[in-house]
Amino acid sequence: MKKLFTILLFTLCSFAAFSQQKGSFEFGFNVGYNIATVQSGSLTNTEFRSGVNIGASGDYFFSDRWSLKAKLSYDQKGWNKGFITDLDKNQSAVTNYHFDYLTIPVMANWHFGKTRNWYLNFGPYAGVLLSAKETAFHKDLKDFSNGLDLGFALGIGVKIPVADKIKIVLEADGQGGLTDILKNNQGSSLRNSRTSLNAGVAFAL
């Protein structure tokens, strides 16, 4: 029992040693599973698109509670079971829409818990469109899509120290678009919506 208590005390002290201070910086990598869809008043019976995100991040600490975090991520968005009409072939079909972005969120990061390893972040994001395609007629939709997706991001996560200056990061986050996906859209606005579960590693510099 005494040995177990000593191990637990050492672990707690180790976790406390990892709490961040003013002026410190963390660099990280992450990969995640995306569940994406589109928000619109005119679309019904659509389904989620499963995808991935892969990114890198930097986190600058102003205190042990507050930091500014920026990420650069390849982000798969879109939706399934949409509808498309090919005017050239005079055909209509159910299709899946695949919109892939280079997403850049910049978020305020609030750290909480006894050792400040839990965090909640929020802030705006900008997504640069990399590709836009549909699967029924294999059409490239990039020329008909807005090249910039603007919205708001929100996330919660925990950092688990595993070695000197190294932490495992587990995170859930979401993004909600504020701008229309399509150019010159005459109907209801189509806005991206994406939820993800992420895992990664952070390095204290």
C-alpha positions, -999 to 999 in steps of 0.1 A, spaced: 0 0 0 28 24 9 45 16 -24 13 23 -43 8 56 -25 43 66 -34 37 58 -71 4 78 -71 21 108 -54 49 107 -79 25 106 -108 5 136 -94 37 156 -90 47 147 -125 14 159 -139 17 191 -119 52 197 -133 37 198 -168 13 228 -162 22 256 -186 35 290 -176 35 325 -193 57 326 -223 59 288 -229 51 273 -263 38 239 -275 40 224 -310 18 194 -319 5 170 -345 -29 154 -347 -51 131 -367 -88 128 -364 -121 112 -376 -146 136 -391 -183 135 -393 -194 162 -418 -227 174 -431 -242 206 -445 -267 230 -429 -295 243 -451 -332 249 -450 -337 234 -484 -320 200 -480 -336 170 -463 -327 133 -459 -290 140 -464 -264 118 -446 -231 125 -429 -198 121 -448 -171 103 -429 -136 117 -434 -103 125 -417 -84 156 -406 -46 158 -403 -29 188 -389 -2 206 -369 -7 232 -342 11 258 -322 0 270 -287 15 301 -270 7 305 -233 0 340 -218 -6 324 -184 -12 289 -169 -49 293 -178 -49 311 -212 -31 305 -245 -36 313 -282 -37 282 -304 -35 281 -342 -38 250 -363 -32 241 -400 -53 211 -410 -62 191 -441 -100 187 -435 -125 165 -453 -160 179 -453 -191 176 -474 -222 154 -472 -237 122 -486 -271 114 -502 -274 147 -519 -291 154 -552 -275 165 -585 -288 172 -621 -264 168 -651 -278 192 -676 -255 179 -704 -269 144 -700 -304 155 -688 -301 131 -659 -306 134 -621 -291 112 -594 -284 109 -557 -247 117 -551 -221 122 -524 -204 156 -522 -167 157 -512 -153 191 -502 -117 191 -489 -102 222 -473 -69 235 -458 -84 248 -425 -68 274 -403 -85 280 -369 -72 306 -345 -86 300 -310 -84 312 -275 -75 283 -253 -87 282 -216 -69 256 -195 -86 242 -164 -84 215 -138 -59 211 -109 -29 207 -132 -44 227 -162 -42 197 -185 -79 200 -195 -87 228 -220 -116 244 -238 -110 264 -270 -130 287 -293 -125 311 -321 -128 317 -359 -115 295 -387 -109 300 -424 -109 271 -448 -92 273 -483 -109 249 -507 -86 223 -522 -111 202 -541 -149 199 -546 -163 168 -563 -194 146 -565 -195 109 -570 -225 102 -593 -213 119 -625 -177 125 -612 -180 162 -618 -154 187 -605 -174 214 -587 -145 237 -577 -154 264 -602 -189 265 -588 -178 266 -551 -165 294 -530 -128 292 -524 -130 304 -488 -151 289 -460 -154 311 -429 -168 299 -396 -165 293 -359 -146 265 -341 -151 250 -306 -133 222 -289 -126 204 -256 -96 182 -248 -71 168 -224 -33 165 -224 -17 135 -208 20 138 -199 39 107 -210 76 119 -209 96 150 -203 80 177 -225 58 153 -244 20 149 -240 -6 128 -256 -36 149 -267 -72 137 -269 -98 161 -283 -133 166 -296 -140 196 -317 -166 211 -340 -168 237 -368 -198 255 -381 -196 275 -413 -210 310 -416 -206 314 -454 -222 297 -484 -203 268 -499 -215 276 -534 -210 307 -556 -240 325 -569 -264 303 -550 -300 313 -558 -315 289 -532 -310 285 -495 -275 290 -482 -254 258 -478 -230 259 -448 -204 234 -437 -208 216 -404 -182 192 -390 -175 173 -358 -143 154 -351 -126 132 -326 -88 138 -326 -57 122 -311 -22 137 -313 10 145 -295 23 179 -282 59 189 -275 69 216 -251 96 238 -266 
